Each structure stands twice: as structure tokens, then as C-alpha cells.
Amino acid sequence: MNQAVLNTEYDPHLASPVVALVPHINIRAFCEDQRTIQAVQAAAADRRMARAHVQMHMGGVGAAVQTFQSELTPNVLIVETAGNRDTVLAELGHLAQVCGPETKVVVIGHLNDVLLYRELMRQGVSEYMVAPVHQLQLIETIAALFHDPHAKPLGRIFAFVGSKGGVGSSTLAHNVGWYLSRHLDTDTVITDFDLAFGTAGLNFNQETSQGIAEALGQPDRVDQTLLDRLLTKCGDKLSLLASPGAIDRDVHIDASSVEVILNTVRHSVPCVIVDVPNMWAPWIKYTLLAADEVVITATPELASLRNTKNMVDLLKQARPNDRPPRLVMNQVGIPKRPEIPVADFAKAIGLEPTLIIAHDAQTFGTAASNGQMLAEVSAKAKASDAVASLAQTLIGQEKPVKPTKFSLPFAGMLSRKK
């Protein structure tokens, strides 16, 4: 039998999370099927492809051969072919004549043929995909082409943001980070971006340095060595990149600085908790859009409902290939306070809450006053159970990173064959 299953129908909900971002590269795609070019368009619009420059064309391999007779080939060339095995090999033979040795070639075919796959790999094609392809499948494939198999897996970024001030987002972020490190044995860094009023140092009863402020002030110097100096250790597996909690210093924050810092941190630990302040600025928007998961903490009030809906709508629209944000309803059931019923709140924003945390002034108040975590104050409190549940849900989504295939450059392999 020449036919065998190379890949089954792609289910984005079952796929492993795409963590790696595609680097600054040029990508050209030459498609024959309208569905394929739509998948490439969707991939190009994804947050993980923000740094790549993508051009799309119809016409398949033939159009690519004609184009690159007078142009240099890009970093990644995607070509689609609907021919049989002999036709595919003949078309790619013509393409090899105009393809640069550094170009990585991804072929999208309509044959589920193991022999064809093996022959293409032997000839130096970087990857063969069977149509129809999904946009996340394309992104994973392209990212894998530039992944170092000896590098540590990138950590995941969990951004916690409140729908308004005082809803408990920072408390939840710090407790989840503590639980991940203490009970799930996961190396974790909590990054507090609220420079003036951040509470990470207070909640962990730690004397913190300038931490995040110093890193933001010199993003071009941020590396693992500087990071190690700026981190405050809170245990064997937990560190804080804390805010100074002072208003005597102005620090300009832009999205590029945040990107450098978070990318450096995620190379050192598997979990990065980002405590996002309750404000709105371009760098805040970038942080939320670039995170692997977003957790929105809200209270059952009108202003909280409006702000939550605005954020949920933005995130769903801008991150179509990611999970929707997780909603935590906090401080539910404060005596004598008129509240929006949780069911009505969820219906209005179109998102069911992941957690509902009842009002518990005693546990939360004692933890804040003592610089302790909720579970340290009362391990049996419902709020402590809620934190454990959320932490387990977040960490449980991680799956092993697929190994990267390595082969000789496409053109170089064919020229050596000749």
C-alpha cells in the first residue's frame, strides 16, 4: 500500500498550544485552492505571525517558478499542488532550479501518500502538508522550521487583568502563581507591571528592588544575567519581577520593551504570571493580545460588566485562533450590595465564568494584612479551592512540544543529487 495517513483532519481545539512566535521572516505562498489561500490569510493575521511579512498568490508551483526566475526566493516558500506523485516531483524539480539554498519549502498537496512524503523529505523539502490545512497548522509548521530542538521550551504567559480597580485581579494572579510553584512544582515568575501601585511585594511580604522599572528603563540590556539580578526569590520555584510601588520616578513603557522583557522571562521558566494594571494604553493592549491566556477578574456591577464586555469583544476579535479569555467572578454576594446576577452577567458578555468566588472578607483581608497567600491563611476556604482549581486548569493545558524535523535545504539537496 502506497497510501497512508500523514495527518488526520486538524482540530484546533485538540491541537497543542502554539507557543513559539514566528520570527522576522518573509513568506510567499502560491496556492491553487481558494480554501488554502483563506487559511494562509487567517494565519497571517494571527498574533504569532505579527513579525512575519506574508505575500499570497494564486497559481501554485507554476506561478512560483515563473515569479522566482527574476526574484530572490523568500525565507519560507509555501506552494500548493494538486497533481499526482510524478507531477508533484516534476513540478518541484523545476522549482529547485530557481529556489535559493536558504529557502525553506513547505508543500501543500492533495495526496495522502507516504512514499511521496518520504521522497520530498529526502529531496530537502522542509514539510509536506495534506490539504485542507488549518491556519494554526500552518503557523505551527512555520514556527517549527525555526525552532532549536536543543533549546528549552518556551514558557507560557498568563495575563491577569481586572475589569476595574479593586476587583481582586492582582490577588488572584499572585495566589495562582504561588500555587503553581508550591503545589504544582512549576518554576514561575510573577511580573508586576503596576509600577506605582503594584502589590506583589506587599502580598508576599518581600522587600523588592526597582525590578520591573529597571528592566523597562533599559530594555536593550535585558538578558538572563540582568533578569537574575532583578528577580526577588520567594521560594525554590517562585520569583517576583516586582514593581517599586513608588511614584517618585517616571518610566516610559512601550510595547517593544514589554515584548523584550516577557520573551526573556519566558525563556527561563515554564510559567509567567503577568499582573496587568487596570488602565488602558498601547502596551497594555499588546500584553493582553500577546499572552497565551488571559484571565479577566470582574465583580457583578454595571461598570465591571461594561468593561469586561469591551475587553472580551476585543480579545475574541483580535485572537480568533486562541481560547477566549477566562472570566472569574469575584466578590459575589456582598451583603446589602445590589448585584447583577452572574447568569445575566455571563449572558451579556457571551462568556461563561470559569470561577465564581464568593465574598470572603475575613480570608482575603487577613491574607492582605499579613502578606500571606489565601491558602496560608485558610487552606479549607472556598477561595483557596478556587485558586487551586484555576491554577490546575491553566497548567493542565500544556502539552509536549513536537520535535522538529531537520533536513538539508531544498535546492541544495536536489543539486547534490544531480
Secondary structure, DSSP 4 states (H G I P E B T S, - for coil): --B--S-----TTTSPP--SPP-S-EEEEEESSHHHHHHHHHHHTSGGGTTSEEEEEESHHHHHHHHTTSS---SEEEEEE-S-HHHHHHHHHHHHTT--TT-EEEEEES--BHHHHHHHHHTT-SEEEESS--HHHHHHHHHHHT--TTSPPPPEEEEEEESSTTSSHHHHHHHHHHHHHHTS---EEEEE--TTT--HHHHTT----STHHHHHH-GGG-SHHHHHHH-EE-SSSEEEE-----SS------HHHHHHHHHHHHTT-SEEEEEE-SS--HHHHHHHHHSSEEEEEE-SSHHHHHHHHHHHHHHHHH-TTSPPPEEEEEEET-TT-----HHHHHHHHT---SEEEE--HHHHHHHHHHT--HHHH-TTSHHHHHHHHHHHHHHTT--PPPPPP----HHHHHHHH-
